[in-house]
Amino acid sequence: MSLLQKIVLAVIGILARCCVSWEVKGRENIPTGGALLVISNHIHLLDPFLIALSSPRWVYFVAKEELFKNPLLRPIIRWSGAVSAPRRGGAADKKKTALQAEKILEEGLTLCIFPEGKRSVDAELIPGKFGPVVISAQTGAPFLPVGIIGTERVKGLSWPWRRPHVIINIGKPFQLSCSGAGRLTRGQMKEMTDLMMRKIAELLPESYRGVYK
């Protein structure tokens, strides 16, 4: 992580601490080097910032295309090196996103993907997408599961004064049997995606597990 990246995270951390109380569990599970594919549930816009602040390594994110058009967020997202993911793109668009993600991992860096593909409106897990499994199959990168608990309370006008408590629960790295296997069948992708999502569910309270209870 560069000095500038450390400074930016430090400033974001100070601002975040003014509004949210959070603790990180399992930080020791984060490998110090090598490609790493972080997967997490997604509840709130704050989730990527809290994951970035919880890691000793710089984290690149796959972010929805709309955020790159937001005048307030666009400069930060582009500077951070995030990968754009179109919601309604065709096969060519999806392949471009996958290639950019794979390049980050092939350089031995850390990439975070929210497998659900969007925020959960009720904090419960929804079915995961195949993307992370496909990328792991192509690169052999191990997964680092993360469970975020409490950001659904960041809402309304009074939350900065209430400072909701949030937990970032980091699990142990793991690899699926398909990691580095290359092309997968649809059945294999479905099976491996369910296994991946259950790893996230294990880090969450029962009430958050949704379809993976």
C-alpha positions as CSV (number, residue, x, y, z in Angstrom):
1,M,0.0,0.0,0.0
2,S,1.4,3.4,-1.0
3,L,1.8,6.3,1.3
4,L,-1.0,8.2,-0.5
5,Q,-3.3,5.3,-0.1
6,K,-2.6,5.1,3.6
7,I,-3.2,8.8,4.0
8,V,-6.5,8.6,2.1
9,L,-7.7,5.6,4.2
10,A,-6.6,7.4,7.4
11,V,-8.8,10.4,6.5
12,I,-11.7,8.2,5.6
13,G,-11.3,6.3,8.8
14,I,-11.4,9.5,10.9
15,L,-14.6,10.6,9.1
16,A,-16.2,7.1,9.5
17,R,-15.4,6.9,13.2
18,C,-17.3,10.1,13.7
19,C,-20.5,8.5,12.5
20,V,-20.2,4.7,13.0
21,S,-18.7,2.5,15.7
22,W,-17.2,-0.6,14.2
23,E,-15.0,-3.5,15.2
24,V,-13.1,-6.0,13.1
25,K,-13.0,-9.6,14.0
26,G,-10.5,-12.0,12.3
27,R,-8.1,-9.5,10.9
28,E,-5.3,-12.0,11.5
29,N,-7.0,-14.2,8.8
30,I,-5.9,-11.8,6.0
31,P,-2.8,-13.1,4.1
32,T,0.0,-10.7,3.9
33,G,0.7,-11.3,0.3
34,G,-0.5,-13.0,-2.9
35,A,-3.7,-12.8,-4.9
36,L,-6.8,-12.6,-2.8
37,L,-10.5,-12.5,-3.8
38,V,-12.6,-11.0,-1.0
39,I,-16.3,-11.9,-1.0
40,S,-18.9,-10.3,1.3
41,N,-22.5,-9.7,1.9
42,H,-23.7,-6.2,0.9
43,I,-26.2,-4.1,2.8
44,H,-25.2,-0.4,2.6
45,L,-23.1,2.0,0.5
46,L,-20.7,2.1,3.5
47,D,-19.7,-1.5,3.1
48,P,-16.8,-1.1,0.7
49,F,-15.3,1.7,2.8
50,L,-15.5,-0.4,6.0
51,I,-13.9,-3.4,4.2
52,A,-11.1,-1.2,2.9
53,L,-10.5,0.3,6.4
54,S,-10.5,-3.2,7.9
55,S,-7.7,-4.5,5.6
56,P,-3.9,-3.9,5.9
57,R,-3.8,-4.4,2.1
58,W,-5.2,-2.0,-0.5
59,V,-8.5,-3.4,-1.8
60,Y,-9.7,-3.0,-5.3
61,F,-13.5,-3.3,-5.8
62,V,-15.8,-4.4,-8.6
63,A,-18.4,-1.6,-8.6
64,K,-21.6,-1.1,-10.5
65,E,-21.3,1.1,-13.6
66,E,-23.7,3.7,-12.3
67,L,-21.2,4.8,-9.5
68,F,-18.7,5.8,-12.1
69,K,-21.3,8.4,-13.4
70,N,-21.9,9.8,-9.9
71,P,-20.2,13.3,-9.8
72,L,-19.4,13.0,-6.1
73,L,-18.1,9.4,-6.1
74,R,-16.6,9.2,-9.6
75,P,-13.2,10.8,-8.8
76,I,-12.7,8.6,-5.7
77,I,-13.8,5.4,-7.5
78,R,-11.6,6.0,-10.5
79,W,-8.6,6.9,-8.4
80,S,-9.1,3.7,-6.3
81,G,-8.7,1.5,-9.4
82,A,-12.2,0.0,-9.1
83,V,-13.5,-2.2,-11.9
84,S,-16.7,-1.2,-13.6
85,A,-19.5,-3.8,-13.8
86,P,-22.4,-3.0,-16.1
87,R,-25.8,-4.2,-14.7
88,R,-27.3,-4.8,-18.1
89,G,-24.3,-5.4,-20.3
90,G,-24.0,-8.1,-22.8
91,A,-21.4,-10.9,-23.0
92,A,-18.7,-8.6,-24.2
93,D,-19.2,-6.2,-21.3
94,K,-19.1,-9.0,-18.8
95,K,-16.0,-10.5,-20.3
96,K,-14.3,-7.1,-20.2
97,T,-15.1,-6.8,-16.5
98,A,-13.8,-10.3,-15.8
99,L,-10.6,-9.7,-17.6
100,Q,-9.9,-6.5,-15.6
101,A,-10.6,-8.4,-12.4
102,E,-8.4,-11.2,-13.4
103,K,-5.6,-8.8,-14.2
104,I,-5.7,-7.4,-10.7
105,L,-5.5,-10.9,-9.2
106,E,-2.7,-12.0,-11.6
107,E,-0.6,-9.2,-10.2
108,G,-1.0,-10.7,-6.7
109,L,-3.3,-8.0,-5.4
110,T,-6.6,-7.9,-3.5
111,L,-10.0,-7.7,-5.2
112,C,-13.4,-7.5,-3.5
113,I,-16.6,-8.6,-5.1
114,F,-20.1,-8.6,-3.6
115,P,-21.4,-11.9,-5.0
116,E,-25.1,-10.9,-4.5
117,G,-24.6,-8.3,-7.2
118,K,-26.6,-5.7,-5.4
119,R,-27.4,-4.5,-1.9
120,S,-29.9,-6.6,0.2
121,V,-32.9,-4.4,1.2
122,D,-33.5,-6.4,4.4
123,A,-29.9,-7.4,5.3
124,E,-30.6,-11.0,4.4
125,L,-28.5,-12.9,1.9
126,I,-29.9,-13.3,-1.6
127,P,-28.7,-15.8,-4.2
128,G,-25.1,-15.2,-5.3
129,K,-23.9,-14.6,-8.8
130,F,-21.5,-16.9,-10.6
131,G,-18.9,-14.1,-11.3
132,P,-16.5,-14.7,-8.3
133,V,-16.4,-18.5,-9.0
134,V,-15.6,-17.9,-12.7
135,I,-12.8,-15.5,-11.8
136,S,-11.3,-17.9,-9.2
137,A,-11.5,-20.7,-11.7
138,Q,-9.5,-18.6,-14.2
139,T,-6.9,-17.3,-11.8
140,G,-6.7,-19.8,-8.9
141,A,-7.1,-16.9,-6.4
142,P,-8.3,-18.0,-3.0
143,F,-11.4,-16.5,-1.4
144,L,-11.5,-14.5,1.8
145,P,-15.1,-14.5,3.2
146,V,-16.4,-11.4,5.1
147,G,-19.6,-11.0,7.0
148,I,-20.9,-7.4,7.6
149,I,-23.3,-7.0,10.5
150,G,-25.1,-3.8,11.4
151,T,-24.9,-1.4,8.4
152,E,-28.6,-1.7,7.9
153,R,-29.0,0.5,10.9
154,V,-27.2,3.3,9.1
155,K,-30.3,5.1,7.9
156,G,-32.6,8.1,8.6
157,L,-31.4,11.5,9.8
158,S,-30.2,10.6,13.3
159,W,-27.7,7.8,12.6
160,P,-24.5,10.0,12.8
161,W,-25.5,10.9,16.4
162,R,-26.5,7.3,17.3
163,R,-23.2,5.9,15.8
164,P,-24.6,2.4,15.0
165,H,-22.3,-0.5,15.9
166,V,-21.0,-2.5,13.0
167,I,-19.0,-5.7,13.0
168,I,-16.7,-6.7,10.1
169,N,-16.3,-10.5,10.6
170,I,-13.4,-11.9,8.5
171,G,-13.2,-15.6,8.0
172,K,-10.3,-17.8,7.0
173,P,-9.2,-18.0,3.3
174,F,-10.4,-21.0,1.4
175,Q,-10.2,-22.4,-2.1
176,L,-13.0,-24.2,-4.0
177,S,-12.2,-27.3,-5.9
178,C,-12.7,-25.3,-9.1
179,S,-10.0,-22.8,-8.3
180,G,-7.6,-22.6,-11.3
181,A,-9.7,-25.2,-13.2
182,G,-10.5,-22.9,-16.1
183,R,-13.9,-23.3,-17.9
184,L,-16.8,-24.6,-15.8
185,T,-20.2,-26.1,-16.6
186,R,-23.3,-24.3,-15.4
187,G,-23.9,-27.0,-12.8
188,Q,-20.4,-26.6,-11.4
189,M,-20.8,-22.9,-11.2
190,K,-24.1,-23.2,-9.3
191,E,-22.6,-25.8,-6.9
192,M,-19.4,-23.8,-6.2
193,T,-21.4,-20.5,-5.9
194,D,-23.6,-22.1,-3.2
195,L,-20.6,-23.3,-1.3
196,M,-19.0,-19.9,-1.5
197,M,-22.1,-18.1,-0.2
198,R,-22.4,-20.6,2.7
199,K,-18.9,-19.5,3.7
200,I,-20.2,-16.0,4.0
201,A,-23.4,-17.1,5.8
202,E,-21.3,-18.9,8.5
203,L,-19.9,-15.4,9.5
204,L,-23.4,-13.9,9.9
205,P,-26.1,-14.3,12.5
206,E,-29.0,-16.6,11.6
207,S,-31.3,-13.7,10.9
208,Y,-28.9,-12.5,8.1
209,R,-28.5,-15.7,6.3
210,G,-31.6,-15.5,4.1
211,V,-31.7,-18.2,1.4
212,Y,-28.5,-19.8,2.9
213,K,-30.0,-20.6,6.3
